[in-house]
Amino acid sequence: MKKIAIIILSLILFSSSLRYLKAQTATSSSESIREKVQEKVIQVLSNPKSYIGTITDISSTTIQVRKYLIAQEGKTGEILQISTNQDTTFVSVGKTTKTIKLADIAIGDFIIAMGYKNGNNVLNATRILVTEALKPSNRISVLGKITKVSKNSLEITSLANEKLTLEPNTSISVVDFVDQKETKIKFSDIEVDDSLIAFGIINNNVFEARKIDVISLTPSASPIPSASPSATPKTTPSPTPKPTP
């Protein structure tokens, strides 16, 4: 009887161990999948995006635009939401490039907002460019990063991951607009990994740039304020006890 009891107890313990191991494996697998999903979400949200369109509404911290559909000859799309804060940089791009304020933009302005999308598809803008509305023609503007440099051309990868060969016009103007400072530079000064917005025309599948603004797509890190030393509390002297008569 004792041997039978021991065998039954062993089988029960073995069965319990199997269930525990299966539960642990399922939990571990579930946690691994969840971590991979979270990593993918973080990766997507951390990639810079751009919203392009015409402003339809403005408040103190948000801008609403009607999306411009480049691939559909200037037709407009859905309403997009853009969030701004005190670190958002506003730049007017035209014959001259200059820094402006949120108060300087208005409903009807055409903008290119760059930043990072949150989980609600709201673009947290780090930089907003106010420029002329894009019109259906061979004149285009391209926003992206330089992935290859040669003597007389550049390879630019747009935020939509499209590659274009960029060549300078004979009268090209190149401006370095980083950290809110504008400096004229040469076409040959542009380097791999530089971010820029280029204006020009498409000619035989080559983007002939007439104006290039070298910009920053990533938000500058805000300095962490140092903690002020706390004042040493004053010690109040305790009253001297009176002698008991």
GULUM-538754 format. One record per residue (C-alpha): residue number from 1; residue in one letter; x, y, z. Coordinates in Angstrom, 1 decimal. Layout:
N
<num NUM residuo A x X y Y z Z>
...
This chain:
245
<num 1 residuo M x 0.0 y 0.0 z 0.0>
<num 2 residuo K x 2.8 y 2.4 z 0.9>
<num 3 residuo K x 4.4 y 1.8 z -2.5>
<num 4 residuo I x 1.1 y 2.5 z -4.3>
<num 5 residuo A x 0.6 y 5.6 z -2.3>
<num 6 residuo I x 4.1 y 6.8 z -3.1>
<num 7 residuo I x 3.6 y 6.1 z -6.8>
<num 8 residuo I x 0.3 y 8.0 z -6.9>
<num 9 residuo L x 1.8 y 10.9 z -5.0>
<num 10 residuo S x 4.7 y 10.9 z -7.5>
<num 11 residuo L x 2.3 y 11.0 z -10.4>
<num 12 residuo I x 0.4 y 13.9 z -8.9>
<num 13 residuo L x 3.6 y 15.9 z -8.3>
<num 14 residuo F x 4.8 y 15.1 z -11.8>
<num 15 residuo S x 1.5 y 16.2 z -13.3>
<num 16 residuo S x 1.5 y 19.4 z -11.3>
<num 17 residuo S x 5.1 y 20.1 z -12.4>
<num 18 residuo L x 4.1 y 19.7 z -16.0>
<num 19 residuo R x 1.1 y 22.1 z -15.6>
<num 20 residuo Y x 3.4 y 24.6 z -13.9>
<num 21 residuo L x 6.0 y 24.4 z -16.6>
<num 22 residuo K x 3.4 y 24.8 z -19.3>
<num 23 residuo A x 2.0 y 27.9 z -17.5>
<num 24 residuo Q x 5.5 y 29.4 z -17.1>
<num 25 residuo T x 6.2 y 28.7 z -20.8>
<num 26 residuo A x 2.9 y 30.3 z -21.9>
<num 27 residuo T x 3.5 y 33.3 z -19.6>
<num 28 residuo S x 7.1 y 33.7 z -20.9>
<num 29 residuo S x 5.9 y 33.5 z -24.5>
<num 30 residuo S x 3.1 y 36.0 z -23.9>
<num 31 residuo E x 5.5 y 38.4 z -22.2>
<num 32 residuo S x 8.0 y 38.0 z -25.1>
<num 33 residuo I x 5.3 y 38.8 z -27.7>
<num 34 residuo R x 4.1 y 41.7 z -25.7>
<num 35 residuo E x 7.7 y 43.1 z -25.4>
<num 36 residuo K x 8.2 y 42.7 z -29.1>
<num 37 residuo V x 5.0 y 44.6 z -29.8>
<num 38 residuo Q x 6.0 y 47.4 z -27.4>
<num 39 residuo E x 9.4 y 47.6 z -29.1>
<num 40 residuo K x 7.7 y 47.9 z -32.5>
<num 41 residuo V x 5.4 y 50.6 z -31.3>
<num 42 residuo I x 8.3 y 52.5 z -29.8>
<num 43 residuo Q x 10.3 y 52.1 z -33.0>
<num 44 residuo V x 7.4 y 53.4 z -35.1>
<num 45 residuo L x 6.7 y 56.3 z -32.8>
<num 46 residuo S x 10.3 y 57.3 z -32.6>
<num 47 residuo N x 10.7 y 57.7 z -36.3>
<num 48 residuo P x 10.3 y 61.3 z -37.5>
<num 49 residuo K x 7.1 y 62.0 z -39.5>
<num 50 residuo S x 5.7 y 64.9 z -41.4>
<num 51 residuo Y x 2.2 y 66.3 z -41.9>
<num 52 residuo I x 1.7 y 68.5 z -45.0>
<num 53 residuo G x -1.4 y 70.6 z -45.6>
<num 54 residuo T x -3.4 y 73.8 z -45.2>
<num 55 residuo I x -4.2 y 75.1 z -41.7>
<num 56 residuo T x -8.0 y 74.9 z -41.0>
<num 57 residuo D x -7.9 y 75.7 z -37.2>
<num 58 residuo I x -5.4 y 77.0 z -34.6>
<num 59 residuo S x -5.4 y 77.1 z -30.8>
<num 60 residuo S x -2.8 y 77.9 z -28.3>
<num 61 residuo T x -1.2 y 74.4 z -28.4>
<num 62 residuo T x -2.7 y 72.7 z -31.5>
<num 63 residuo I x -2.9 y 73.2 z -35.2>
<num 64 residuo Q x -5.4 y 71.4 z -37.5>
<num 65 residuo V x -4.6 y 70.9 z -41.2>
<num 66 residuo R x -6.3 y 69.5 z -44.2>
<num 67 residuo K x -3.8 y 66.9 z -45.6>
<num 68 residuo Y x -2.3 y 67.6 z -49.0>
<num 69 residuo L x -2.2 y 64.5 z -51.2>
<num 70 residuo I x 0.9 y 64.8 z -53.3>
<num 71 residuo A x 0.2 y 61.7 z -55.4>
<num 72 residuo Q x -3.3 y 62.9 z -56.3>
<num 73 residuo E x -2.6 y 66.2 z -58.1>
<num 74 residuo G x -3.2 y 68.5 z -55.2>
<num 75 residuo K x -6.4 y 67.0 z -53.9>
<num 76 residuo T x -6.9 y 67.2 z -50.1>
<num 77 residuo G x -7.4 y 64.4 z -47.6>
<num 78 residuo E x -8.4 y 64.0 z -44.0>
<num 79 residuo I x -8.0 y 66.4 z -41.2>
<num 80 residuo L x -4.7 y 66.0 z -39.3>
<num 81 residuo Q x -3.9 y 67.1 z -35.7>
<num 82 residuo I x -0.6 y 68.7 z -34.7>
<num 83 residuo S x 0.5 y 69.5 z -31.2>
<num 84 residuo T x 2.9 y 72.3 z -30.4>
<num 85 residuo N x 4.8 y 73.3 z -27.3>
<num 86 residuo Q x 7.4 y 75.9 z -26.2>
<num 87 residuo D x 10.2 y 74.0 z -27.9>
<num 88 residuo T x 8.5 y 73.9 z -31.3>
<num 89 residuo T x 10.4 y 76.0 z -33.9>
<num 90 residuo F x 8.4 y 77.9 z -36.6>
<num 91 residuo V x 10.2 y 78.8 z -39.8>
<num 92 residuo S x 9.0 y 80.9 z -42.7>
<num 93 residuo V x 10.5 y 79.5 z -46.0>
<num 94 residuo G x 10.2 y 81.7 z -49.1>
<num 95 residuo K x 12.5 y 84.2 z -50.8>
<num 96 residuo T x 14.1 y 84.5 z -47.4>
<num 97 residuo T x 14.2 y 82.1 z -44.5>
<num 98 residuo K x 13.4 y 83.3 z -41.0>
<num 99 residuo T x 12.2 y 82.2 z -37.6>
<num 100 residuo I x 8.7 y 83.2 z -36.7>
<num 101 residuo K x 6.2 y 82.5 z -33.9>
<num 102 residuo L x 3.0 y 80.6 z -33.6>
<num 103 residuo A x 1.2 y 83.9 z -33.5>
<num 104 residuo D x 2.5 y 84.7 z -37.0>
<num 105 residuo I x 0.8 y 81.8 z -38.7>
<num 106 residuo A x -2.9 y 81.9 z -39.7>
<num 107 residuo I x -5.7 y 79.8 z -41.1>
<num 108 residuo G x -5.1 y 79.1 z -44.8>
<num 109 residuo D x -1.3 y 79.0 z -44.4>
<num 110 residuo F x 0.4 y 76.0 z -46.0>
<num 111 residuo I x 2.7 y 74.2 z -43.7>
<num 112 residuo I x 5.1 y 71.2 z -43.4>
<num 113 residuo A x 5.1 y 70.0 z -39.8>
<num 114 residuo M x 7.9 y 67.6 z -38.7>
<num 115 residuo G x 8.0 y 65.6 z -35.5>
<num 116 residuo Y x 6.9 y 62.4 z -33.9>
<num 117 residuo K x 3.4 y 60.8 z -33.8>
<num 118 residuo N x 1.9 y 59.6 z -30.5>
<num 119 residuo G x -0.5 y 56.7 z -30.1>
<num 120 residuo N x -3.5 y 58.9 z -31.2>
<num 121 residuo N x -1.9 y 59.9 z -34.5>
<num 122 residuo V x -1.3 y 63.4 z -33.2>
<num 123 residuo L x 2.0 y 64.8 z -34.5>
<num 124 residuo N x 4.1 y 66.3 z -31.7>
<num 125 residuo A x 5.8 y 68.9 z -33.8>
<num 126 residuo T x 9.4 y 69.9 z -33.3>
<num 127 residuo R x 9.7 y 72.1 z -36.4>
<num 128 residuo I x 7.0 y 73.7 z -38.6>
<num 129 residuo L x 7.8 y 75.2 z -42.0>
<num 130 residuo V x 5.4 y 77.8 z -43.4>
<num 131 residuo T x 5.8 y 77.9 z -47.2>
<num 132 residuo E x 3.9 y 78.3 z -50.4>
<num 133 residuo A x 1.2 y 75.8 z -51.2>
<num 134 residuo L x 2.3 y 73.0 z -53.5>
<num 135 residuo K x 0.8 y 73.1 z -56.9>
<num 136 residuo P x 0.4 y 70.4 z -59.4>
<num 137 residuo S x 3.4 y 70.9 z -61.7>
<num 138 residuo N x 6.9 y 69.6 z -62.1>
<num 139 residuo R x 8.0 y 71.9 z -59.3>
<num 140 residuo I x 8.2 y 70.1 z -56.1>
<num 141 residuo S x 9.7 y 70.3 z -52.6>
<num 142 residuo V x 11.4 y 67.3 z -51.0>
<num 143 residuo L x 12.0 y 66.8 z -47.3>
<num 144 residuo G x 14.4 y 64.0 z -46.3>
<num 145 residuo K x 17.9 y 62.9 z -45.4>
<num 146 residuo I x 21.0 y 62.6 z -47.5>
<num 147 residuo T x 22.1 y 59.0 z -47.9>
<num 148 residuo K x 24.8 y 59.4 z -50.6>
<num 149 residuo V x 27.1 y 62.2 z -51.7>
<num 150 residuo S x 29.0 y 62.6 z -55.0>
<num 151 residuo K x 30.7 y 65.5 z -56.6>
<num 152 residuo N x 27.8 y 66.9 z -58.6>
<num 153 residuo S x 24.8 y 65.1 z -57.1>
<num 154 residuo L x 23.2 y 63.9 z -53.9>
<num 155 residuo E x 20.9 y 60.9 z -53.1>
<num 156 residuo I x 18.1 y 62.0 z -50.8>
<num 157 residuo T x 15.7 y 59.6 z -49.0>
<num 158 residuo S x 12.4 y 61.2 z -48.2>
<num 159 residuo L x 10.4 y 60.6 z -45.0>
<num 160 residuo A x 8.2 y 58.4 z -47.2>
<num 161 residuo N x 11.4 y 56.3 z -47.8>
<num 162 residuo E x 11.5 y 57.3 z -51.5>
<num 163 residuo K x 15.0 y 57.8 z -53.0>
<num 164 residuo L x 15.7 y 60.7 z -55.4>
<num 165 residuo T x 18.8 y 61.8 z -57.2>
<num 166 residuo L x 19.3 y 65.5 z -56.6>
<num 167 residuo E x 21.4 y 67.8 z -58.8>
<num 168 residuo P x 22.1 y 71.5 z -58.2>
<num 169 residuo N x 20.7 y 74.2 z -60.5>
<num 170 residuo T x 23.3 y 76.6 z -61.9>
<num 171 residuo S x 21.9 y 79.4 z -59.6>
<num 172 residuo I x 21.2 y 77.2 z -56.6>
<num 173 residuo S x 20.9 y 78.8 z -53.1>
<num 174 residuo V x 22.0 y 76.6 z -50.1>
<num 175 residuo V x 21.3 y 77.7 z -46.6>
<num 176 residuo D x 22.3 y 76.0 z -43.4>
<num 177 residuo F x 19.4 y 76.6 z -41.0>
<num 178 residuo V x 20.3 y 74.8 z -37.8>
<num 179 residuo D x 19.8 y 75.9 z -34.2>
<num 180 residuo Q x 17.8 y 78.9 z -35.5>
<num 181 residuo K x 20.9 y 80.4 z -37.3>
<num 182 residuo E x 21.0 y 81.0 z -41.0>
<num 183 residuo T x 24.3 y 80.6 z -42.8>
<num 184 residuo K x 24.9 y 80.5 z -46.6>
<num 185 residuo I x 27.0 y 77.4 z -47.5>
<num 186 residuo K x 28.1 y 75.6 z -50.7>
<num 187 residuo F x 26.5 y 72.7 z -52.3>
<num 188 residuo S x 29.7 y 70.7 z -51.6>
<num 189 residuo D x 29.3 y 71.4 z -47.9>
<num 190 residuo I x 26.3 y 69.0 z -47.7>
<num 191 residuo E x 27.2 y 65.7 z -46.1>
<num 192 residuo V x 25.6 y 62.3 z -45.6>
<num 193 residuo D x 23.0 y 62.2 z -42.9>
<num 194 residuo D x 22.2 y 65.9 z -43.3>
<num 195 residuo S x 18.5 y 66.6 z -43.2>
<num 196 residuo L x 17.1 y 69.2 z -45.7>
<num 197 residuo I x 14.2 y 70.5 z -47.6>
<num 198 residuo A x 14.9 y 71.1 z -51.3>
<num 199 residuo F x 12.9 y 73.1 z -53.8>
<num 200 residuo G x 13.1 y 72.5 z -57.5>
<num 201 residuo I x 11.8 y 70.7 z -60.6>
<num 202 residuo I x 11.7 y 67.1 z -61.8>
<num 203 residuo N x 13.6 y 66.8 z -65.1>
<num 204 residuo N x 14.1 y 63.4 z -66.7>
<num 205 residuo N x 13.6 y 61.7 z -63.3>
<num 206 residuo V x 16.3 y 63.9 z -61.8>
<num 207 residuo F x 15.4 y 66.4 z -59.1>
<num 208 residuo E x 17.0 y 69.7 z -60.1>
<num 209 residuo A x 17.3 y 71.7 z -56.9>
<num 210 residuo R x 17.1 y 75.5 z -57.0>
<num 211 residuo K x 17.0 y 76.1 z -53.2>
<num 212 residuo I x 18.1 y 73.9 z -50.3>
<num 213 residuo D x 17.6 y 74.5 z -46.6>
<num 214 residuo V x 19.7 y 72.3 z -44.4>
<num 215 residuo I x 17.6 y 71.8 z -41.2>
<num 216 residuo S x 17.4 y 69.6 z -38.1>
<num 217 residuo L x 14.6 y 67.0 z -37.9>
<num 218 residuo T x 15.4 y 66.0 z -34.3>
<num 219 residuo P x 14.3 y 68.0 z -31.3>
<num 220 residuo S x 17.2 y 69.5 z -29.3>
<num 221 residuo A x 17.6 y 68.1 z -25.9>
<num 222 residuo S x 16.2 y 70.4 z -23.2>
<num 223 residuo P x 18.8 y 71.1 z -20.4>
<num 224 residuo I x 17.9 y 69.5 z -17.1>
<num 225 residuo P x 17.7 y 72.2 z -14.5>
<num 226 residuo S x 20.0 y 71.7 z -11.6>
<num 227 residuo A x 18.4 y 71.5 z -8.2>
<num 228 residuo S x 18.8 y 74.6 z -6.1>
<num 229 residuo P x 20.4 y 73.8 z -2.7>
<num 230 residuo S x 17.9 y 73.9 z 0.0>
<num 231 residuo A x 18.4 y 76.3 z 2.8>
<num 232 residuo T x 19.7 y 74.8 z 6.1>
<num 233 residuo P x 16.9 y 75.1 z 8.6>
<num 234 residuo K x 17.6 y 77.3 z 11.5>
<num 235 residuo T x 17.6 y 75.7 z 14.9>
<num 236 residuo T x 15.4 y 77.5 z 17.4>
<num 237 residuo P x 17.0 y 77.4 z 20.8>
<num 238 residuo S x 14.7 y 75.7 z 23.4>
<num 239 residuo P x 13.8 y 77.9 z 26.4>
<num 240 residuo T x 15.8 y 77.4 z 29.6>
<num 241 residuo P x 13.6 y 75.6 z 32.1>
<num 242 residuo K x 12.8 y 77.7 z 35.2>
<num 243 residuo P x 14.0 y 76.2 z 38.5>
<num 244 residuo T x 11.2 y 74.6 z 40.6>
<num 245 residuo P x 10.8 y 76.5 z 43.9>
